[in-house]
């Protein structure tokens, strides 16, 4: 493996010169406990990223990093607008795969007697699995509005409240979306998938606040987390087949046109185009469309969750306290301003399996949270639950306002499936008080806890690094898997 130098606690660096063509160092953000789990494939990928034109400061790996397509998952890189590139491999196929957490006024004592009924109702209300179609029927004209307007379309069509939109990253809309940059094939794949979870590691989970797991009570109260046993709902999904097709289309275009743009990319998975080229601008417009579709997808799912809870408990959404804490994107590129050599510059920040981590007083943070910083939602495995953090000024100053997105895999899906049968895992989890419903029981073992890093280990790593501050931990009661 390529040599890494430990330059301070939690930070390892691979210097320029370690690989021919590197323009900046590669930095691995981790901990002494986790660093041994960073495999050679991750190192090869992040040093390839460090070779890309126009990259600024360094290529970054978050503590949850593992091998991906092009960039490692957990990879972050920022590019100069004039000299830099945009790369689908730095964003991912599931554009704006992300997480939303919804709080309730309910406690574990309220929910447990009705848990099986509730899980069944949610399973009917939110379709999951490969190729699943949603209940929202759209024609092409209306779908073009969805991918242009994002969550505003949801508000106009009574799927969202003003508060939902306020509590969604960038109001649930990425500027620059242009449906003319999207292929007919992508539109035909996405038009019927609004309001669906998808498959793989996507899920809808009923969670609770554990004993002793409110780590920062003052910030937790601002976010609406107030008591042990409080029920929250976590949703993890993205743009489904629509985003996948957008990425596929532009990877093909970028590889075909690399020579025309004068780009020599060492890995075809990092196919790219200059940011200020016709190809680069078209991809950003298409990516923004997919990101908007994902925000709409999670918002429509939120509306379905509210309906399911109302039906089971016989109370209104207001009485149940079903309000969005926050919704964050994991796979996206954003234009943001950072100081480079003492000068404020607009850069294009790629985050793949990473989230924003903006601190207090950042204007992108909802006004009601601005005193404490942006909520950061980190997903674990279906057996470990999730964590809620808040962003920091240190992340903005040192790491392009970025942090981790989840636990991060340590085992391939193929290997994980060999460890235990899905039905046995479902039974084992039930015996530990965690209910699971899925259409694809054989694939359940791909998402077992042993296939992921420990969420508390990665949480401690980001806390120690100052990337984000841990606010609360949530533990699973019931899970719907794709």
C-alpha positions as CSV (number, residue, x, y, z in Angstrom):
1,X,0.0,0.0,0.0
2,X,1.1,3.5,-0.7
3,X,2.8,5.1,2.3
4,X,0.7,7.5,4.4
5,X,2.2,10.1,6.8
6,X,0.3,10.8,10.0
7,X,0.5,14.6,10.2
8,X,-1.7,15.1,13.3
9,X,-4.3,13.2,15.3
10,X,-6.9,11.8,13.0
11,X,-5.2,13.0,9.8
12,X,-3.1,11.0,7.4
13,X,-1.6,12.5,4.2
14,X,-0.2,11.1,0.9
15,X,2.0,13.8,-0.4
16,X,2.2,15.2,-3.9
17,X,4.8,13.0,-5.7
18,X,3.6,9.7,-4.2
19,X,1.9,9.1,-7.5
20,X,2.8,10.7,-10.8
21,X,0.4,13.5,-11.8
22,X,-0.8,14.4,-8.3
23,X,-1.7,18.1,-8.1
24,X,-2.5,18.2,-4.4
25,X,-2.0,15.9,-1.4
26,X,-4.6,13.3,-0.5
27,X,-5.8,13.4,3.0
28,X,-7.4,10.5,4.9
29,X,-9.5,11.7,7.9
30,X,-9.9,8.8,10.3
31,X,-8.8,7.5,13.7
32,X,-6.2,5.1,15.0
33,X,-8.9,2.5,15.4
34,X,-10.3,2.9,11.9
35,X,-7.3,3.7,9.7
36,X,-6.4,0.0,9.3
37,X,-9.7,-0.6,7.5
38,X,-8.8,1.9,4.7
39,X,-8.0,-0.5,1.9
40,X,-5.6,-0.1,-1.0
41,X,-8.4,0.5,-3.5
42,X,-9.5,3.6,-1.5
43,X,-5.9,4.9,-1.5
44,X,-5.6,4.3,-5.3
45,X,-8.9,6.1,-5.9
46,X,-8.3,9.2,-3.8
47,X,-4.8,9.7,-5.2
48,X,-6.3,9.5,-8.7
49,X,-8.7,12.2,-7.6
50,X,-5.7,14.3,-6.5
51,X,-4.5,14.2,-10.1
52,X,-7.6,15.8,-11.6
53,X,-7.2,19.3,-13.2
54,X,-8.0,22.3,-11.1
55,X,-8.4,20.5,-7.8
56,X,-7.9,22.7,-4.7
57,X,-6.0,22.1,-1.5
58,X,-6.3,18.3,-1.2
59,X,-8.5,15.3,-2.1
60,X,-10.3,14.2,1.0
61,X,-11.5,10.8,2.4
62,X,-13.9,10.8,5.3
63,X,-13.8,8.3,8.1
64,X,-16.5,6.1,6.5
65,X,-14.6,5.9,3.2
66,X,-14.7,2.7,1.1
67,X,-14.2,1.9,-2.5
68,X,-16.7,3.3,-5.0
69,X,-16.9,4.1,-8.7
70,X,-14.3,6.7,-9.6
71,X,-14.2,8.5,-6.3
72,X,-14.2,6.5,-3.1
73,X,-17.5,6.7,-1.3
74,X,-16.7,9.2,1.4
75,X,-14.7,11.3,-1.0
76,X,-14.7,15.1,-1.3
77,X,-12.9,17.4,-3.8
78,X,-13.3,21.0,-4.7
79,X,-12.4,22.4,-8.2
80,X,-11.5,25.8,-9.5
81,X,-14.2,27.0,-11.9
82,X,-11.8,28.0,-14.7
83,X,-9.2,25.2,-14.6
84,X,-11.4,22.5,-12.9
85,X,-13.7,19.7,-14.0
86,X,-17.0,18.1,-13.1
87,X,-17.1,14.3,-12.9
88,X,-20.1,12.0,-12.5
89,X,-17.7,9.6,-10.7
90,X,-17.3,12.2,-8.0
91,X,-21.1,12.4,-7.4
92,X,-22.3,8.9,-7.9
93,X,-25.0,7.0,-9.9
94,X,-27.7,7.6,-7.2
95,X,-27.6,11.4,-7.5
96,X,-28.7,13.0,-4.3
97,X,-29.0,9.8,-2.4
98,X,-29.6,11.4,1.0
99,X,-31.3,11.2,4.3
100,X,-34.2,12.8,6.1
101,X,-35.1,12.5,9.7
102,X,-38.7,13.3,10.9
103,X,-39.5,13.8,14.6
104,X,-42.7,12.9,16.4
105,X,-44.3,13.6,19.8
106,X,-44.7,9.8,20.3
107,X,-42.6,7.7,22.6
108,X,-41.5,4.0,22.4
109,X,-44.3,3.2,24.9
110,X,-46.9,4.7,22.5
111,X,-45.6,2.9,19.5
112,X,-44.7,-0.6,20.6
113,X,-48.3,-1.8,21.0
114,X,-49.0,-0.8,17.5
115,X,-45.6,-1.4,15.9
116,X,-46.6,-4.4,13.7
117,X,-49.7,-2.6,12.4
118,X,-47.6,0.6,11.8
119,X,-44.9,-1.2,10.0
120,X,-47.4,-2.9,7.8
121,X,-49.1,0.3,6.9
122,X,-45.8,2.0,6.1
123,X,-44.9,-1.0,3.9
124,X,-48.1,-0.5,1.9
125,X,-47.7,3.3,1.8
126,X,-44.1,3.5,0.6
127,X,-43.2,1.0,-2.2
128,X,-39.8,-0.5,-2.0
129,X,-37.6,-2.8,-4.1
130,X,-36.0,-3.0,-7.5
131,X,-38.2,-1.5,-10.3
132,X,-40.9,-0.4,-8.0
133,X,-43.4,2.2,-9.2
134,X,-44.9,4.9,-7.0
135,X,-48.5,6.0,-6.6
136,X,-47.9,9.5,-8.1
137,X,-49.0,9.5,-11.7
138,X,-47.2,12.1,-13.8
139,X,-47.1,12.9,-17.5
140,X,-43.9,14.2,-19.1
141,X,-44.9,17.8,-18.8
142,X,-45.5,17.5,-15.0
143,X,-42.4,15.4,-14.5
144,X,-40.4,18.2,-16.1
145,X,-41.9,20.5,-13.4
146,X,-40.8,18.1,-10.7
147,X,-37.2,18.0,-11.8
148,X,-37.0,21.8,-12.3
149,X,-38.9,23.0,-9.2
150,X,-37.9,20.3,-6.7
151,X,-39.7,20.5,-3.3
152,X,-41.6,23.6,-4.5
153,X,-43.6,21.3,-6.7
154,X,-44.4,19.3,-3.6
155,X,-45.7,22.4,-1.8
156,X,-47.8,23.4,-4.9
157,X,-49.3,19.9,-5.0
158,X,-49.9,19.6,-1.2
159,X,-47.2,17.0,-0.5
160,X,-45.1,19.5,1.6
161,X,-45.5,22.3,4.1
162,X,-43.5,25.5,4.1
163,X,-41.6,24.1,7.2
164,X,-40.6,20.9,5.2
165,X,-39.1,23.1,2.5
166,X,-37.3,25.3,5.0
167,X,-35.8,22.2,6.7
168,X,-34.5,20.7,3.4
169,X,-31.0,21.5,2.1
170,X,-31.2,24.5,-0.2
171,X,-35.0,24.5,0.2
172,X,-35.1,21.2,-1.8
173,X,-34.1,22.7,-5.0
174,X,-30.7,22.9,-6.8
175,X,-30.5,25.9,-9.1
176,X,-29.5,25.4,-12.7
177,X,-31.8,22.4,-13.5
178,X,-32.7,22.2,-17.1
179,X,-34.8,19.2,-18.3
180,X,-33.4,19.7,-21.9
181,X,-30.1,18.3,-20.6
182,X,-31.8,15.0,-19.6
183,X,-32.3,12.1,-22.0
184,X,-35.7,10.7,-22.8
185,X,-34.5,7.4,-21.5
186,X,-33.7,9.0,-18.1
187,X,-37.1,10.6,-18.0
188,X,-38.9,7.3,-18.9
189,X,-37.0,5.6,-16.1
190,X,-37.8,8.2,-13.4
191,X,-41.3,9.3,-14.2
192,X,-43.0,6.5,-12.3
193,X,-40.6,6.2,-9.3
194,X,-41.5,9.2,-7.2
195,X,-42.4,8.2,-3.7
196,X,-40.4,4.9,-3.7
197,X,-37.5,3.7,-1.6
198,X,-35.7,1.6,-4.1
199,X,-33.4,-1.3,-3.1
200,X,-29.9,-2.0,-1.7
201,X,-29.0,0.1,1.3
202,X,-32.1,2.3,1.1
203,X,-34.5,2.1,4.0
204,X,-37.3,3.6,6.0
205,X,-36.7,3.1,9.7
206,X,-38.6,3.8,12.9
207,X,-36.1,4.7,15.6
208,X,-36.1,5.9,19.2
209,X,-33.9,8.1,21.4
210,X,-31.9,5.8,23.6
211,X,-31.1,6.1,27.3
212,X,-28.1,8.4,27.7
213,X,-28.0,9.1,23.9
214,X,-28.8,12.8,24.0
215,X,-25.2,14.0,24.0
216,X,-25.8,17.7,23.5
217,X,-29.1,18.6,25.2
218,X,-29.1,22.3,24.2
219,X,-28.7,21.6,20.5
220,X,-31.0,18.6,20.6
221,X,-33.7,20.8,22.0
222,X,-33.3,23.2,19.1
223,X,-33.7,20.3,16.7
224,X,-36.8,19.0,18.5
225,X,-35.2,16.0,20.3
226,X,-36.3,16.4,23.9
227,X,-36.7,13.1,25.7
228,X,-35.5,9.5,26.0
229,X,-37.7,7.2,24.1
230,X,-38.9,9.8,21.6
231,X,-39.7,8.3,18.2
232,X,-38.1,9.5,15.0
233,X,-38.3,8.2,11.4
234,X,-35.3,8.0,9.2
235,X,-35.6,7.8,5.4
236,X,-32.6,7.0,3.1
237,X,-33.1,7.0,-0.6
238,X,-32.3,9.1,-3.7
239,X,-33.1,9.7,-7.4
240,X,-33.6,6.0,-8.3
241,X,-33.3,5.0,-11.9
242,X,-33.5,8.6,-13.1
243,X,-30.2,9.6,-11.5
244,X,-28.6,6.4,-12.5
245,X,-29.4,7.0,-16.2
246,X,-28.2,10.7,-16.0
247,X,-24.9,9.4,-14.7
248,X,-24.7,6.7,-17.3
249,X,-25.5,9.0,-20.2
250,X,-22.9,11.6,-19.2
251,X,-20.1,9.1,-18.4
252,X,-20.5,7.9,-21.9
253,X,-20.4,11.4,-23.4
254,X,-17.4,12.5,-21.3
255,X,-15.4,9.4,-22.2
256,X,-16.1,10.0,-25.9
257,X,-15.2,13.7,-25.7
258,X,-12.2,13.6,-23.4
259,X,-9.7,14.2,-26.2
260,X,-11.7,17.1,-27.5
261,X,-11.4,18.7,-24.1
262,X,-7.7,17.9,-23.8
263,X,-8.3,15.8,-20.8
264,X,-6.1,12.8,-19.9
265,X,-7.8,11.0,-17.1
266,X,-6.0,8.0,-15.6
267,X,-9.2,6.1,-14.8
268,X,-12.2,6.0,-17.1
269,X,-14.4,5.9,-14.0
270,X,-13.3,9.5,-13.4
271,X,-14.5,10.6,-16.9
272,X,-14.9,14.4,-16.7
273,X,-15.5,17.6,-18.6
274,X,-14.3,21.2,-17.9
275,X,-16.8,22.9,-15.7
276,X,-17.1,25.8,-18.1
277,X,-17.6,23.6,-21.2
278,X,-20.9,22.8,-23.0
279,X,-20.6,19.2,-21.8
280,X,-19.8,20.2,-18.2
281,X,-22.6,22.7,-18.0
282,X,-25.1,20.2,-19.5
283,X,-24.2,17.6,-17.0
284,X,-24.5,20.0,-14.1
285,X,-28.0,20.9,-15.4
286,X,-29.0,17.2,-15.6
287,X,-27.5,16.4,-12.2
288,X,-29.5,19.3,-10.7
289,X,-32.6,17.8,-12.2
290,X,-31.8,14.4,-10.6
291,X,-31.1,16.1,-7.3
292,X,-34.4,17.8,-7.4
293,X,-36.2,14.6,-8.2
294,X,-34.5,13.0,-5.1
295,X,-35.7,15.9,-2.8
296,X,-39.2,15.4,-4.2
297,X,-39.0,11.6,-3.7
298,X,-38.1,11.9,0.0
299,X,-40.8,14.6,0.5
300,X,-43.5,12.5,-1.1
301,X,-42.4,9.6,1.1
302,X,-42.7,11.9,4.1
303,X,-46.3,12.7,3.1
304,X,-47.0,9.0,2.9
305,X,-45.4,8.4,6.4
306,X,-47.7,11.1,7.8
307,X,-50.8,9.4,6.3
308,X,-49.7,6.0,7.7
309,X,-49.2,7.3,11.2
310,X,-52.5,9.2,11.1
311,X,-54.3,6.1,10.1
312,X,-52.8,3.9,12.8
313,X,-53.0,6.4,15.7
314,X,-56.2,8.3,14.7
315,X,-54.6,11.7,15.2
316,X,-53.6,14.5,12.9
317,X,-50.0,15.0,11.7
318,X,-49.8,18.1,13.9
319,X,-51.0,16.3,17.0
320,X,-48.5,13.5,16.3
321,X,-45.7,16.2,15.9
322,X,-44.6,14.7,12.5
323,X,-42.2,17.4,11.4
324,X,-39.0,17.3,9.4
325,X,-35.8,17.8,11.4
326,X,-33.7,18.0,8.2
327,X,-33.0,16.5,4.8
328,X,-29.4,16.3,3.5
329,X,-27.9,15.2,0.2
330,X,-25.1,12.7,0.1
331,X,-24.1,12.5,-3.6
332,X,-24.0,15.9,-5.2
333,X,-21.8,18.8,-6.6
334,X,-22.4,22.3,-5.4
335,X,-21.1,25.8,-6.1
336,X,-19.8,27.2,-2.8
337,X,-17.4,29.9,-1.7
338,X,-14.2,29.1,0.3
339,X,-10.9,30.8,1.1
340,X,-8.0,29.6,-1.1
341,X,-4.6,31.3,-0.3
342,X,-6.5,33.9,1.7
343,X,-8.8,34.8,-1.2
344,X,-12.5,33.9,-1.3
345,X,-13.3,31.8,-4.4
346,X,-16.3,30.1,-5.8
347,X,-15.5,26.4,-6.2
348,X,-17.4,23.3,-7.4
349,X,-17.4,20.9,-4.5
350,X,-18.0,17.2,-5.2
351,X,-19.4,15.2,-2.3
352,X,-19.8,11.5,-2.9
353,X,-21.0,9.7,0.2
354,X,-20.4,12.9,2.2
355,X,-22.7,15.7,3.4
356,X,-22.5,19.4,4.1
357,X,-21.4,20.3,7.6
358,X,-22.1,24.1,7.9
359,X,-21.6,25.8,11.2
360,X,-23.5,28.5,13.1
361,X,-24.4,31.7,11.2
362,X,-24.1,30.2,7.8
363,X,-26.9,31.7,5.6
364,X,-27.5,28.2,4.1
365,X,-28.7,26.9,7.5
366,X,-32.4,27.4,8.3
367,X,-33.0,30.5,10.4
368,X,-34.4,28.4,13.3
369,X,-31.1,26.4,13.5
370,X,-28.6,29.1,12.6
371,X,-27.5,29.7,16.2
372,X,-26.3,26.1,16.5
373,X,-25.4,25.0,12.9
374,X,-26.8,22.7,10.2
375,X,-28.2,19.3,11.3
376,X,-26.0,16.4,9.9
377,X,-27.7,13.0,9.6
378,X,-25.5,9.9,9.6
379,X,-27.0,6.5,8.8
380,X,-25.7,3.3,10.3
381,X,-26.8,-0.2,9.6
382,X,-30.3,-1.5,10.1
383,X,-29.1,-3.0,13.4
384,X,-27.3,0.1,14.7
385,X,-29.6,3.0,13.9
386,X,-28.4,6.5,13.1
387,X,-26.8,9.6,14.6
388,X,-27.6,13.3,14.5
389,X,-24.8,15.8,14.4
390,X,-24.4,19.6,13.9
391,X,-22.1,21.2,11.5
392,X,-19.0,23.3,12.5
393,X,-17.0,26.3,11.4
394,X,-13.9,24.1,11.5
395,X,-15.4,21.9,8.7
396,X,-16.1,25.0,6.7
397,X,-12.7,26.4,7.2
398,X,-10.6,23.3,6.8
399,X,-12.6,20.7,4.8
400,X,-14.9,22.5,2.3
401,X,-17.8,22.3,4.8
402,X,-18.0,18.5,4.6
403,X,-18.3,15.5,6.8
404,X,-19.2,11.8,6.6
405,X,-22.6,10.4,5.6
406,X,-22.8,7.0,7.2
407,X,-21.0,4.1,8.8
408,X,-19.4,2.9,5.5
409,X,-19.1,-0.6,4.3
410,X,-16.3,-3.0,5.3
411,X,-17.6,-6.0,3.5
412,X,-18.8,-6.5,-0.1
413,X,-22.4,-7.4,-0.6
414,X,-21.4,-10.8,-2.1
415,X,-19.3,-11.7,0.9
416,X,-21.9,-10.4,3.4
417,X,-24.6,-12.7,1.8
418,X,-22.3,-15.7,2.5
419,X,-22.3,-15.0,6.3
420,X,-26.0,-15.6,7.1
421,X,-29.3,-16.2,5.3
422,X,-31.7,-13.3,5.1
423,X,-34.5,-15.1,6.8
424,X,-32.2,-16.1,9.7
425,X,-31.0,-12.5,10.1
426,X,-34.6,-11.3,10.1
427,X,-35.4,-13.8,12.9
428,X,-32.3,-12.9,14.9
429,X,-33.2,-9.2,14.7
430,X,-36.8,-9.9,15.8
431,X,-35.5,-11.7,18.9
432,X,-33.5,-8.5,19.7
433,X,-36.6,-6.3,19.3
434,X,-36.0,-5.0,15.7
435,X,-38.7,-5.8,13.1
436,X,-37.8,-5.9,9.4
437,X,-40.1,-6.0,6.4
438,X,-38.6,-6.5,2.9
439,X,-39.7,-7.8,-0.5
440,X,-36.3,-9.4,-1.1
441,X,-35.5,-11.5,2.0
442,X,-32.5,-13.2,0.3
443,X,-30.8,-9.8,0.0
444,X,-31.3,-8.8,3.6
445,X,-28.0,-10.2,4.7
446,X,-26.2,-7.6,2.4
447,X,-27.2,-5.0,4.9
448,X,-26.2,-6.8,8.2
449,X,-24.4,-4.8,10.8
450,X,-21.2,-6.8,10.3
451,X,-21.0,-5.5,6.7
452,X,-20.5,-1.9,8.0
453,X,-18.1,0.0,10.2
454,X,-19.3,0.7,13.7
455,X,-21.3,3.9,13.7
456,X,-20.0,4.9,17.1
457,X,-16.4,4.5,16.0
458,X,-16.9,6.8,12.9
459,X,-19.0,9.2,15.1
460,X,-16.1,9.6,17.5
461,X,-13.7,10.1,14.6
462,X,-15.6,13.1,13.2
463,X,-16.2,14.5,16.7
464,X,-12.5,14.3,17.5
465,X,-11.6,15.9,14.2
466,X,-14.1,18.7,14.6
467,X,-15.9,17.9,11.4
468,X,-19.3,17.7,13.1
469,X,-20.5,17.6,16.7
470,X,-22.6,14.7,17.9
471,X,-26.0,15.7,19.2
472,X,-28.0,12.4,19.7
473,X,-28.0,8.7,18.8
474,X,-31.1,6.9,17.6
475,X,-31.7,3.1,17.8
476,X,-33.9,0.9,15.5
477,X,-37.3,-0.5,16.3
478,X,-38.5,-1.4,12.8
479,X,-37.1,-1.2,9.3
480,X,-38.4,-1.4,5.8
481,X,-35.7,-2.5,3.4
482,X,-35.7,-2.3,-0.4
